[in-house]
Amino acid sequence: MKHPQTCLPRQLIELIEHFGSTAVPDLAAKPIIDVLVEVASLEEAG
């Protein structure tokens, strides 16, 4: 897995949220981590 900071400049990242079944303790889940990255500017994130 790549860290979002390797794909986007750190100064553009406002928030990283972990969601989905792997975010819920003790819940059976597939080995896939779902993340949502909020950026300061879509234009700059390109």
Distance bins in CASP14 RR format, pairs under 12 A and 6 or more apart:
PFRMAT RR
TARGET T0000
AUTHOR 0000-0000-0000
RMODE 2
METHOD distances of the structure
MODEL  1
1 7 0 0 0 0 0 1 0 0 0 0 0
1 18 0 0 0 0 0 1 0 0 0 0 0
1 22 0 0 0 0 0 1 0 0 0 0 0
1 31 0 0 0 0 0 1 0 0 0 0 0
1 32 0 0 0 0 1 0 0 0 0 0 0
1 33 1 0 0 1 0 0 0 0 0 0 0
1 34 0 0 0 0 0 1 0 0 0 0 0
1 35 0 0 0 0 1 0 0 0 0 0 0
2 8 0 0 0 0 0 1 0 0 0 0 0
2 33 0 0 0 0 0 1 0 0 0 0 0
2 35 0 0 0 0 0 1 0 0 0 0 0
2 37 0 0 0 0 0 1 0 0 0 0 0
3 10 0 0 0 0 0 1 0 0 0 0 0
3 13 0 0 0 0 0 1 0 0 0 0 0
3 16 0 0 0 0 1 0 0 0 0 0 0
3 33 0 0 0 0 0 1 0 0 0 0 0
3 35 0 0 0 0 1 0 0 0 0 0 0
3 37 0 0 0 0 0 1 0 0 0 0 0
4 10 0 0 0 0 1 0 0 0 0 0 0
4 12 0 0 0 0 1 0 0 0 0 0 0
4 13 1 0 0 1 0 0 0 0 0 0 0
4 14 0 0 0 0 0 1 0 0 0 0 0
4 15 0 0 0 0 0 1 0 0 0 0 0
4 16 1 0 1 0 0 0 0 0 0 0 0
4 17 0 0 0 0 0 1 0 0 0 0 0
4 18 0 0 0 0 0 1 0 0 0 0 0
4 33 0 0 0 0 0 1 0 0 0 0 0
4 35 1 0 0 1 0 0 0 0 0 0 0
4 36 0 0 0 0 1 0 0 0 0 0 0
4 37 1 0 1 0 0 0 0 0 0 0 0
4 38 0 0 0 0 0 1 0 0 0 0 0
4 39 0 0 0 0 1 0 0 0 0 0 0
4 45 0 0 0 0 0 1 0 0 0 0 0
5 11 0 0 0 0 0 1 0 0 0 0 0
5 12 0 0 0 0 1 0 0 0 0 0 0
5 13 1 0 0 1 0 0 0 0 0 0 0
5 16 0 0 0 0 1 0 0 0 0 0 0
5 35 0 0 0 0 0 1 0 0 0 0 0
5 37 0 0 0 0 1 0 0 0 0 0 0
5 39 0 0 0 0 0 1 0 0 0 0 0
6 13 0 0 0 0 0 1 0 0 0 0 0
6 37 0 0 0 0 0 1 0 0 0 0 0
7 13 0 0 0 0 1 0 0 0 0 0 0
7 16 0 0 0 0 0 1 0 0 0 0 0
7 35 0 0 0 0 0 1 0 0 0 0 0
7 37 0 0 0 0 1 0 0 0 0 0 0
7 39 0 0 0 0 0 1 0 0 0 0 0
7 45 0 0 0 0 1 0 0 0 0 0 0
7 46 0 0 0 0 0 1 0 0 0 0 0
8 14 0 0 0 0 0 1 0 0 0 0 0
8 16 0 0 0 0 0 1 0 0 0 0 0
8 37 1 0 0 1 0 0 0 0 0 0 0
8 38 0 0 0 0 0 1 0 0 0 0 0
8 39 1 0 0 1 0 0 0 0 0 0 0
8 40 0 0 0 0 1 0 0 0 0 0 0
8 41 0 0 0 0 0 1 0 0 0 0 0
8 42 0 0 0 0 0 1 0 0 0 0 0
8 44 0 0 0 0 1 0 0 0 0 0 0
8 45 1 0 1 0 0 0 0 0 0 0 0
8 46 0 0 0 0 1 0 0 0 0 0 0
9 37 0 0 0 0 0 1 0 0 0 0 0
9 39 0 0 0 0 1 0 0 0 0 0 0
9 40 0 0 0 0 1 0 0 0 0 0 0
9 41 0 0 0 0 0 1 0 0 0 0 0
9 44 1 0 0 1 0 0 0 0 0 0 0
9 45 0 0 0 0 1 0 0 0 0 0 0
9 46 0 0 0 0 0 1 0 0 0 0 0
10 16 0 0 0 0 0 1 0 0 0 0 0
10 37 0 0 0 0 0 1 0 0 0 0 0
10 39 0 0 0 0 0 1 0 0 0 0 0
10 40 0 0 0 0 0 1 0 0 0 0 0
11 39 0 0 0 0 1 0 0 0 0 0 0
11 40 1 0 0 1 0 0 0 0 0 0 0
11 41 0 0 0 0 1 0 0 0 0 0 0
11 44 0 0 0 0 1 0 0 0 0 0 0
11 45 0 0 0 0 0 1 0 0 0 0 0
12 37 0 0 0 0 1 0 0 0 0 0 0
12 38 0 0 0 0 1 0 0 0 0 0 0
12 39 1 0 1 0 0 0 0 0 0 0 0
12 40 1 0 1 0 0 0 0 0 0 0 0
12 41 1 0 0 1 0 0 0 0 0 0 0
12 42 0 0 0 0 1 0 0 0 0 0 0
12 43 0 0 0 0 0 1 0 0 0 0 0
12 44 1 0 1 0 0 0 0 0 0 0 0
12 45 1 0 1 0 0 0 0 0 0 0 0
12 46 0 0 0 0 1 0 0 0 0 0 0
13 35 0 0 0 0 0 1 0 0 0 0 0
13 36 0 0 0 0 0 1 0 0 0 0 0
13 37 1 0 0 1 0 0 0 0 0 0 0
13 38 1 0 0 1 0 0 0 0 0 0 0
13 39 1 0 0 1 0 0 0 0 0 0 0
13 40 1 0 0 1 0 0 0 0 0 0 0
13 41 0 0 0 0 0 1 0 0 0 0 0
13 44 0 0 0 0 0 1 0 0 0 0 0
13 45 0 0 0 0 1 0 0 0 0 0 0
14 36 0 0 0 0 0 1 0 0 0 0 0
14 37 0 0 0 0 1 0 0 0 0 0 0
14 38 1 0 1 0 0 0 0 0 0 0 0
14 39 1 0 0 1 0 0 0 0 0 0 0
14 40 1 0 1 0 0 0 0 0 0 0 0
14 41 0 0 0 0 1 0 0 0 0 0 0
14 42 0 0 0 0 0 1 0 0 0 0 0
14 44 0 0 0 0 0 1 0 0 0 0 0
14 45 0 0 0 0 0 1 0 0 0 0 0
15 35 0 0 0 0 0 1 0 0 0 0 0
15 36 0 0 0 0 1 0 0 0 0 0 0
15 37 1 0 0 1 0 0 0 0 0 0 0
15 38 1 0 1 0 0 0 0 0 0 0 0
15 39 0 0 0 0 1 0 0 0 0 0 0
15 40 0 0 0 0 1 0 0 0 0 0 0
16 23 0 0 0 0 0 1 0 0 0 0 0
16 33 0 0 0 0 0 1 0 0 0 0 0
16 34 0 0 0 0 0 1 0 0 0 0 0
16 35 1 0 1 0 0 0 0 0 0 0 0
16 36 1 0 0 1 0 0 0 0 0 0 0
16 37 1 0 1 0 0 0 0 0 0 0 0
16 38 1 0 0 1 0 0 0 0 0 0 0
16 39 0 0 0 0 0 1 0 0 0 0 0
17 23 0 0 0 0 1 0 0 0 0 0 0
17 33 0 0 0 0 0 1 0 0 0 0 0
17 34 0 0 0 0 1 0 0 0 0 0 0
17 35 1 0 0 1 0 0 0 0 0 0 0
17 36 1 0 1 0 0 0 0 0 0 0 0
17 37 1 0 0 1 0 0 0 0 0 0 0
17 38 1 0 0 1 0 0 0 0 0 0 0
18 24 0 0 0 0 0 1 0 0 0 0 0
18 25 0 0 0 0 0 1 0 0 0 0 0
18 29 0 0 0 0 0 1 0 0 0 0 0
18 32 0 0 0 0 0 1 0 0 0 0 0
18 33 1 0 0 1 0 0 0 0 0 0 0
18 34 1 0 0 1 0 0 0 0 0 0 0
18 35 1 0 1 0 0 0 0 0 0 0 0
18 36 0 0 0 0 1 0 0 0 0 0 0
18 37 0 0 0 0 0 1 0 0 0 0 0
19 29 0 0 0 0 0 1 0 0 0 0 0
19 32 0 0 0 0 0 1 0 0 0 0 0
19 33 0 0 0 0 1 0 0 0 0 0 0
19 34 1 0 1 0 0 0 0 0 0 0 0
19 35 1 0 0 1 0 0 0 0 0 0 0
19 36 1 0 0 1 0 0 0 0 0 0 0
19 37 0 0 0 0 0 1 0 0 0 0 0
20 27 0 0 0 0 1 0 0 0 0 0 0
20 29 1 0 0 1 0 0 0 0 0 0 0
20 30 0 0 0 0 1 0 0 0 0 0 0
20 32 0 0 0 0 1 0 0 0 0 0 0
20 33 0 0 0 0 1 0 0 0 0 0 0
20 34 1 0 1 0 0 0 0 0 0 0 0
20 35 0 0 0 0 1 0 0 0 0 0 0
20 36 0 0 0 0 1 0 0 0 0 0 0
21 27 1 0 1 0 0 0 0 0 0 0 0
21 28 1 0 0 1 0 0 0 0 0 0 0
21 29 1 1 0 0 0 0 0 0 0 0 0
21 30 1 0 0 1 0 0 0 0 0 0 0
21 31 0 0 0 0 0 1 0 0 0 0 0
21 32 0 0 0 0 1 0 0 0 0 0 0
21 33 0 0 0 0 1 0 0 0 0 0 0
21 34 0 0 0 0 1 0 0 0 0 0 0
22 28 0 0 0 0 0 1 0 0 0 0 0
22 29 1 0 1 0 0 0 0 0 0 0 0
22 30 1 0 0 1 0 0 0 0 0 0 0
22 31 0 0 0 0 1 0 0 0 0 0 0
22 32 1 0 0 1 0 0 0 0 0 0 0
22 33 1 0 1 0 0 0 0 0 0 0 0
22 34 1 0 0 1 0 0 0 0 0 0 0
22 35 0 0 0 0 1 0 0 0 0 0 0
23 29 0 0 0 0 1 0 0 0 0 0 0
23 32 0 0 0 0 0 1 0 0 0 0 0
23 33 0 0 0 0 1 0 0 0 0 0 0
23 34 1 0 0 1 0 0 0 0 0 0 0
23 35 0 0 0 0 1 0 0 0 0 0 0
23 36 0 0 0 0 0 1 0 0 0 0 0
24 34 0 0 0 0 0 1 0 0 0 0 0
37 45 0 0 0 0 1 0 0 0 0 0 0
38 45 0 0 0 0 0 1 0 0 0 0 0
39 45 1 0 1 0 0 0 0 0 0 0 0
39 46 0 0 0 0 1 0 0 0 0 0 0
40 46 0 0 0 0 0 1 0 0 0 0 0
END
